[in-house]
Amino acid sequence: MELNLFPDHQRPEEGEPEREGAAPLADRMRPVSLEEFVGQEHLLGPGKILRRAIEEGKVFSCLFWGPPGTGKTTLARLLAGAGSAHYISFSAVLSGVKEVREAVRQARDQLQRNDKNTILFVDEIHRFNKAQQDAFLPQVESGLITLMGATTENPSFEVIAPLLSRCRVFTMEPLTEGHLSLLLERALKDPERGLGEMNIEVDSDAFKEIIQHAAGDARVALNTLEIAVSVAPAQEDGGRHITLPVISEAVQRRSLLYDKDGEEHYNIISALHKSLRGSDPDAALYWMARMLEAGEDPLYIARRLVRFASEDVGNADPQALQVAVAAFHAAHFIGMPECNLALAQAAVYLATAPKSNSLYTAYGRVKKDIREKGPLPVPLHLRNAPTRLMEELGYAKDYKYPHNHPDAFIDEEYFPDPLKGSVYYHPTDRGHEKTIRERLQKWWKNKKKPSATEE
């Protein structure tokens, strides 16, 4: 089945020039039919929901979420072109409530005059704030507008809940090396929309470098190829020879997928934390370098390392906190790029240190008791008695001074009555906590309080 991208009423008027030659290669090579689309097999494979919708002409409100250059806009247009609805498209970067209201006006006009529904496609819909998204919510709810949006950000965070509940979310995946290879070969051979008439020869290592640089982004791959063609010297026959040095010139610096304010920020810091917790220094170095090389504030990473030192290492290696704090001060003192090795040193130390979350869980138990039992009064024997009145009231009475007893330890109760015998901290048998565990067991051997190792 050959499905055109645009219904007849959306094609350029007769005599209107089509500026394909002036458009970037990535735009010229945009698929105009389902058969040309590459990738996203989980959505477009045989029997999959989007393939059925396009083939059957069924249109519904949906959001396409995924990295740049994976076909979000193209898929939305293919789905829109499957029906006979009026189609309106704009970018949230350049538009606002005014454009939304104009789209609503056009939708009402189309419904009254031509009995046609309207599809509104909003590129980068996450750029709309709550008020702007609220502007077309009633029309989506009433069915006047079928909304399609493309976003690189997690819709759960960037799209208001009422609108999100009315849209089907499709997750797009980065293109594979095979997908990018097919797209590049197609662009090199296509004589009409691509570079087929230019007699271009690309060395295998240069071809691979384009794919590696693109990192799953079709637009980057095609743009890199187009720039390389423009900077490559013309040969006697008018052709172009694309070598690895030509690609290096076209690509000044690899662009890293990282948004300091978006979801990828949280994905990568989560990967760093989990690699540290999993005692994998190599993975920890990789994820930390991903953040630093993409421009993340080194102090943010340093703060996360300090937190990790207490949360996941704790007293299993008390030195871990000192190392992390030292790395923080180093990052603050010398900044990037000089502080990268100090942070790397701390990350490797933390990854290879013995692990314990005993402090983390102990503090959680304490918070729970405080929340449930409220601010219990301090027992009288634990209070100071700086005045005679306080002494008469029983402040500090019967307090046992530990230094006056063997090992500076005495069987004493330090909790309010409702919490007597509570145990929050359960040291592990790893690292220095094993020593702490043995010490507590010795002290509490004859004490009525449960052992620190009992859960």
C-alpha positions in Angstrom: 0.0 0.0 0.0 1.4 3.4 -1.0 0.3 6.1 1.3 1.0 9.7 0.3 2.2 12.0 3.0 -0.3 14.8 2.3 -3.9 14.7 1.2 -4.7 16.5 -2.0 -5.9 19.6 -0.3 -2.5 19.9 1.4 -0.3 19.8 -1.7 1.2 22.9 -3.1 -1.0 24.9 -5.4 -0.4 24.4 -9.1 2.3 26.7 -10.3 3.7 27.2 -6.7 7.4 26.3 -6.6 8.4 23.4 -4.5 11.7 24.4 -2.8 13.1 20.9 -2.5 16.4 21.9 -4.0 16.9 24.6 -1.4 15.8 22.5 1.5 18.4 20.6 3.7 19.1 17.1 2.7 17.5 15.7 5.8 14.3 17.5 4.9 14.4 16.4 1.3 14.9 12.8 2.3 12.0 12.8 4.8 9.8 9.8 4.1 6.6 10.5 2.1 5.1 7.0 2.5 5.0 4.2 5.1 7.3 2.1 2.8 10.0 4.7 3.0 10.0 5.0 6.8 13.0 3.4 8.5 13.0 2.2 12.1 10.5 2.1 14.9 9.5 -1.5 14.1 7.9 -1.9 17.5 5.3 0.6 16.3 5.2 -0.1 12.5 5.8 -3.8 12.3 3.2 -6.1 10.8 0.0 -5.8 12.9 1.4 -3.1 15.1 -1.0 -0.3 16.2 0.5 2.6 14.2 0.8 0.6 11.0 -2.8 -0.5 11.3 -3.9 3.1 12.0 -2.1 4.4 9.0 -3.2 1.7 6.7 -6.8 1.9 7.8 -6.9 5.7 8.0 -7.8 5.9 11.7 -6.7 9.1 13.4 -6.5 9.7 17.1 -4.8 12.1 19.5 -1.3 11.0 20.3 2.1 12.1 21.4 5.4 10.9 19.9 8.2 10.9 22.5 11.8 10.2 21.8 15.3 11.4 21.0 15.8 13.9 18.1 16.0 12.5 14.6 14.0 9.3 15.2 11.0 10.2 13.0 8.5 11.8 15.4 7.3 14.5 13.1 7.3 12.2 10.0 5.2 9.6 11.8 2.7 12.3 12.9 2.4 13.5 9.3 2.0 10.0 8.0 -0.8 9.4 10.5 -2.4 12.7 9.7 -2.2 12.0 6.0 -4.0 8.7 6.4 -7.3 10.5 6.9 -9.1 13.3 5.1 -9.0 15.8 7.9 -7.9 19.4 7.7 -4.2 19.6 8.8 -2.6 22.4 10.8 1.0 22.3 11.9 3.2 24.6 13.9 6.2 24.6 16.3 5.7 25.4 20.0 9.1 27.2 19.8 7.7 29.9 17.6 4.0 29.8 18.5 1.8 30.6 21.5 -1.8 31.0 22.6 -2.6 33.3 19.6 -1.7 30.6 17.1 -3.7 28.0 19.1 -6.7 30.2 19.0 -6.3 30.7 15.3 -6.1 26.9 14.8 -9.3 26.5 16.8 -11.0 29.1 14.6 -9.9 27.3 11.5 -11.1 24.0 13.0 -14.6 25.4 13.6 -14.7 26.9 10.1 -13.7 23.6 8.5 -16.3 21.7 10.5 -19.1 24.2 9.5 -18.1 24.6 5.8 -16.7 21.3 4.8 -17.8 19.0 7.6 -14.1 18.1 8.2 -12.4 17.5 11.5 -9.0 19.1 12.1 -5.7 17.6 13.0 -3.4 19.9 14.9 0.3 18.9 15.0 2.5 20.7 17.6 6.2 20.1 17.3 8.2 20.3 20.5 4.9 20.5 22.5 6.9 20.4 25.7 7.8 24.1 25.0 4.2 25.1 25.7 3.5 26.1 29.3 0.5 25.0 31.3 -1.6 28.0 30.2 -0.8 27.4 26.5 -1.7 23.7 26.8 -4.9 24.6 28.6 -5.9 26.7 25.6 -6.7 23.8 23.4 -7.7 21.2 26.0 -11.5 21.9 25.7 -11.3 21.5 21.9 -9.4 18.2 22.2 -11.9 17.0 24.8 -14.9 17.9 22.6 -13.3 16.3 19.5 -13.1 19.5 17.5 -9.3 19.0 17.3 -7.3 15.8 17.1 -4.0 16.6 18.7 -0.7 15.2 17.7 2.5 16.3 19.3 6.2 15.6 19.1 8.5 15.9 22.2 12.0 15.0 23.3 11.0 15.4 26.9 9.1 12.9 29.1 5.4 13.8 28.6 4.7 12.8 32.2 6.6 15.9 33.3 6.0 18.3 30.5 2.3 17.8 29.4 -0.6 18.6 31.7 -2.4 15.6 33.1 -5.8 16.3 31.5 -4.2 16.6 28.1 -2.0 13.6 28.6 -4.9 11.4 29.6 -6.6 12.1 26.3 -3.5 11.2 24.2 -1.9 7.9 23.3 1.9 8.1 24.0 4.2 6.4 21.5 7.8 6.0 22.6 10.4 6.3 19.8 13.7 4.6 19.9 17.1 5.7 18.6 17.9 4.4 15.1 20.3 1.5 14.9 23.5 1.6 12.8 21.7 -0.5 10.2 18.9 2.0 10.0 21.3 4.9 9.5 23.3 3.0 7.0 20.2 2.4 4.9 19.2 6.1 5.1 22.7 7.3 4.1 22.9 4.9 1.1 19.4 6.0 0.0 20.5 9.6 0.1 23.6 8.9 -1.9 21.7 7.0 -4.6 18.5 9.1 -4.9 18.9 11.4 -8.0 15.9 13.5 -7.3 15.8 14.3 -3.6 19.2 13.1 -2.6 22.8 13.3 -3.9 22.6 10.6 -6.6 23.6 13.0 -9.4 26.7 14.2 -7.7 29.0 11.1 -8.2 29.9 10.9 -4.5 32.3 8.3 -3.2 32.5 7.7 0.6 35.3 5.7 2.2 34.1 2.9 4.5 35.8 4.4 7.6 34.3 7.8 6.8 30.9 6.2 6.4 31.2 4.4 9.7 32.3 7.7 11.4 29.1 9.5 10.2 27.0 6.7 11.7 28.9 6.7 15.0 28.7 10.5 15.2 24.9 10.5 14.5 24.3 8.3 17.6 20.9 7.2 16.4 19.8 10.5 15.0 18.9 10.4 11.3 18.9 14.2 10.9 22.5 14.4 12.3 23.6 11.6 9.9 22.2 13.3 6.8 23.3 16.8 7.8 26.8 15.5 8.4 26.9 13.9 5.0 25.6 17.0 3.4 28.3 19.2 5.1 31.0 16.7 4.2 30.0 16.9 0.5 30.1 20.7 0.7 33.6 20.8 2.1 35.1 18.0 0.1 37.2 19.3 -2.9 35.7 18.7 -6.3 37.5 16.1 -8.5 38.2 16.4 -12.2 35.0 14.6 -13.1 33.0 16.9 -10.8 32.5 14.2 -8.1 33.3 14.3 -4.4 35.5 11.9 -2.4 34.5 11.7 1.2 37.4 10.6 3.4 37.8 10.4 7.2 39.6 13.7 7.4 36.7 15.3 5.5 34.3 14.0 8.1 36.5 15.2 10.9 36.4 18.7 9.4 32.6 18.5 9.0 32.2 17.3 12.5 34.1 19.7 14.8 32.8 18.1 18.0 30.6 15.2 18.8 27.3 16.4 20.2 26.2 14.5 23.4 22.6 13.8 24.1 22.2 15.5 27.5 19.7 18.1 28.8 20.7 19.6 32.1 17.1 20.4 32.9 15.4 17.5 31.2 14.8 13.8 31.6 18.2 12.7 30.3 19.8 14.6 33.1 17.9 12.4 35.6 18.5 9.3 33.6 22.3 9.7 33.6 22.6 10.7 37.2 20.5 7.7 38.1 22.8 5.5 36.0 25.9 7.0 37.8 24.3 6.4 41.3 23.4 2.8 40.4 26.8 2.1 38.9 28.4 3.3 42.1 26.0 1.3 44.3 26.7 -1.8 42.1 30.5 -1.4 42.7 31.3 -0.9 39.0 34.0 1.8 38.8 34.2 1.6 35.0 30.5 2.3 34.4 30.6 5.0 37.1 33.4 6.8 35.3 31.6 6.5 32.0 28.3 8.1 33.2 30.1 10.8 35.2 32.2 11.7 32.1 29.1 11.8 30.0 27.8 14.5 32.3 31.0 16.5 32.6 31.8 16.4 28.9 28.2 17.6 28.1 28.7 20.6 30.3 27.1 19.6 33.7 28.1 21.7 36.7 30.9 19.6 38.4 29.6 20.8 41.8 26.3 19.1 41.2 28.1 15.8 40.6 30.3 16.4 43.6 27.2 16.9 45.8 25.7 13.7 44.5 29.0 11.9 45.4 28.9 13.3 49.0 25.3 12.1 49.4 26.2 8.6 48.0 29.1 8.4 50.5 26.7 8.4 53.4 23.7 6.8 51.8 25.4 3.7 50.2 28.8 3.4 51.9 28.3 4.9 55.3 30.2 3.5 58.2 31.3 0.5 56.1 34.1 2.9 55.1 34.0 6.2 57.0 36.8 7.5 54.9 34.4 7.6 51.9 32.7 10.7 53.1 36.1 12.5 53.6 37.1 11.6 50.0 33.8 12.8 48.6 33.9 16.1 50.5 37.5 16.6 49.4 36.5 16.1 45.8 33.7 18.7 46.3 36.3 21.2 47.6 38.6 20.4 44.7 35.8 21.0 42.2 34.9 24.2 43.9 38.6 25.4 44.1 39.8 24.6 40.5 36.7 24.0 38.4 36.6 22.2 35.1 38.4 20.7 33.3 41.1 20.4 36.1 38.7 19.0 38.6 37.6 16.1 36.5 40.2 13.7 37.9 39.4 14.6 41.5 35.8 13.7 40.8 36.9 10.5 39.0 39.1 9.6 41.9 36.2 10.0 44.3 33.9 8.0 42.0 36.3 5.1 41.8 36.9 5.1 45.5 33.1 5.1 46.2 32.5 2.4 43.7 35.1 0.1 45.1 34.3 0.8 48.8 32.4 -1.7 50.9 28.7 -0.9 50.8 26.1 -0.3 53.6 22.8 1.5 53.6 22.4 1.0 57.3 22.5 4.8 58.0 19.9 5.4 55.3 17.5 2.8 56.6 18.1 3.9 60.3 17.3 7.5 59.5 14.1 6.3 57.7 13.0 4.4 60.8 13.7 7.4 63.0 11.6 9.7 60.7 8.8 7.2 60.9 8.7 7.2 64.7 8.9 10.9 64.9 6.0 11.3 62.4 3.9 8.7 64.2 4.7 9.5 67.9 5.3 13.2 67.7 7.8 15.3 69.8 8.2 13.1 72.9 9.6 14.9 76.0 13.3 14.3 77.0 13.5 12.0 80.0 14.4 14.0 83.2 17.7 12.1 83.8 19.0 13.3 80.4 18.3 17.0 81.0 20.8 19.4 82.4 20.1 21.0 85.7 21.8 24.5 85.7 19.5 25.9 88.4 18.3 24.7 91.8 14.7 24.7 90.7 15.6 22.2 87.9 17.4 20.0 90.4 14.3 20.0 92.6 12.2 19.0 89.7 14.4 16.0 89.1 16.5 17.2 86.1 19.7 15.1 85.7 18.7 12.9 88.7 20.2 9.4 88.6 22.2 10.2 85.4 25.1 7.7 85.1 28.3 9.2 83.7 29.8 6.6 81.2 33.4 7.6 81.8 33.1 6.5 85.4 32.5 2.9 84.3 34.6 0.3 82.6 35.0 0.8 78.8 33.2 4.1 79.3 29.9 2.2 78.9 26.9 1.8 81.3 23.6 0.1 80.8 21.4 3.2 80.6 18.2 4.2 78.8 18.4 7.2 76.5 14.9 7.0 74.9 11.6 8.5 76.0 9.4 5.8 77.6 7.3 5.1 74.4 10.4 4.2 72.5 12.3 2.2 75.1 14.3 -0.6 73.5 14.1 0.8 70.0 16.8 -0.2 67.5 17.2 1.9 64.3 20.8 1.3 63.3 21.6 -2.3 62.2 25.3 -2.4 61.1 26.3 -4.9 58.5 29.3 -7.3 58.6 31.0 -5.4 55.8 34.0 -3.2 56.1 34.4 -1.1 59.2 30.7 -1.7 60.2 31.8 -5.3 61.1 33.9 -3.7 63.9 31.0 -1.5 64.9 28.7 -4.5 65.0 31.0 -6.5 67.2 31.4 -3.5 69.6 27.7 -3.0 70.0 27.1 -6.7 70.6 29.7 -6.6 73.3 28.2 -3.6 75.0 24.6 -4.8 74.7 25.4 -8.4 75.7 23.8 -8.0 79.2 21.4 -5.2 78.2 17.7 -5.8 77.9 17.7 -3.8 74.7 17.6 -6.1 71.5 20.8 -6.7 69.7 21.7 -4.2 67.0 21.8 -7.0 64.5 18.1 -8.0 65.0 15.6 -6.6 62.5 
